[in-house]
Amino acid sequence: MEFYEIIIGKSALKQLENIPSNDRRRIVAQINSLANDPRPQGVKKLKGVSEDLYRIKEGNYRVVYAIDDKVKIVDIRQIGNRKDIYK
């Protein structure tokens, strides 16, 4: 089984640092699991965006990311509270 490399952008990393530590731990675990399965159960492909973006939920938080199957990369774009993430 091939694993995907996970890349977290600078802005997503900054967003992650602003999340309380107990929530952050759960989010990081979710992100790490994307290396095994970039399209886990409950993943949703976002509509109305120019590229193929996906999102997973962790409590009140959302992780928005892109998948490049050719080079096996998961690119984390945004991490934030559900009420702010899509603005």
C-alpha positions as CSV (number, residue, x, y, z in Angstrom):
1,M,0.0,0.0,0.0
2,E,1.4,3.4,-1.0
3,F,1.1,6.3,1.5
4,Y,0.4,9.8,0.5
5,E,2.7,12.6,1.6
6,I,1.0,15.3,3.6
7,I,1.9,18.9,3.0
8,I,0.4,21.7,5.3
9,G,0.6,25.2,3.9
10,K,1.9,28.1,5.9
11,S,-1.6,29.7,6.4
12,A,-3.1,26.3,7.4
13,L,-0.3,25.7,9.9
14,K,-1.0,29.2,11.4
15,Q,-4.8,28.3,11.6
16,L,-3.9,25.0,13.3
17,E,-1.8,26.8,15.9
18,N,-4.8,29.0,16.9
19,I,-7.0,26.0,17.7
20,P,-7.2,24.8,21.4
21,S,-4.8,21.9,22.1
22,N,-7.3,19.2,22.8
23,D,-9.1,19.9,19.5
24,R,-5.7,20.3,17.7
25,R,-4.6,16.8,18.7
26,R,-7.8,15.3,17.2
27,I,-7.4,17.3,14.0
28,V,-3.7,16.3,13.6
29,A,-4.7,12.7,14.0
30,Q,-7.3,13.1,11.3
31,I,-4.8,14.8,9.0
32,N,-2.2,12.0,9.6
33,S,-4.9,9.4,8.7
34,L,-5.2,11.0,5.3
35,A,-1.8,9.5,4.4
36,N,-3.4,6.1,4.4
37,D,-6.7,7.0,3.0
38,P,-7.1,10.5,1.4
39,R,-10.8,9.9,0.8
40,P,-12.1,8.5,4.2
41,Q,-15.7,7.9,5.0
42,G,-17.5,11.2,5.4
43,V,-15.2,13.1,3.1
44,K,-17.0,15.6,0.9
45,K,-15.9,17.1,-2.4
46,L,-16.5,20.8,-2.4
47,K,-18.6,22.4,-5.1
48,G,-18.3,25.8,-6.7
49,V,-14.5,26.0,-6.4
50,S,-12.1,26.1,-9.4
51,E,-10.1,23.0,-8.3
52,D,-11.0,19.7,-6.7
53,L,-11.0,20.3,-3.0
54,Y,-12.2,18.0,-0.3
55,R,-13.1,18.5,3.4
56,I,-13.2,16.4,6.4
57,K,-14.9,17.2,9.7
58,E,-13.5,16.9,13.2
59,G,-16.0,18.3,15.8
60,N,-16.7,21.9,14.9
61,Y,-13.6,22.1,12.8
62,R,-13.1,21.5,9.1
63,V,-9.9,20.6,7.1
64,V,-10.0,21.6,3.5
65,Y,-7.4,19.9,1.2
66,A,-6.5,18.9,-2.3
67,I,-5.3,15.5,-3.5
68,D,-2.8,14.8,-6.2
69,D,-3.1,11.1,-7.0
70,K,-0.3,11.1,-9.6
71,V,2.4,12.1,-7.1
72,K,0.6,10.9,-4.0
73,I,0.3,14.2,-2.1
74,V,-2.4,15.5,0.2
75,D,-2.1,19.3,0.3
76,I,-3.8,20.8,3.4
77,R,-5.2,24.3,2.4
78,Q,-7.3,25.4,5.3
79,I,-8.1,24.4,8.9
80,G,-10.8,26.2,10.9
81,N,-14.1,26.4,12.7
82,R,-17.0,25.4,10.5
83,K,-18.6,28.9,10.9
84,D,-15.5,30.6,9.4
85,I,-13.9,28.1,7.1
86,Y,-15.9,28.7,3.9
87,K,-15.8,32.5,3.9
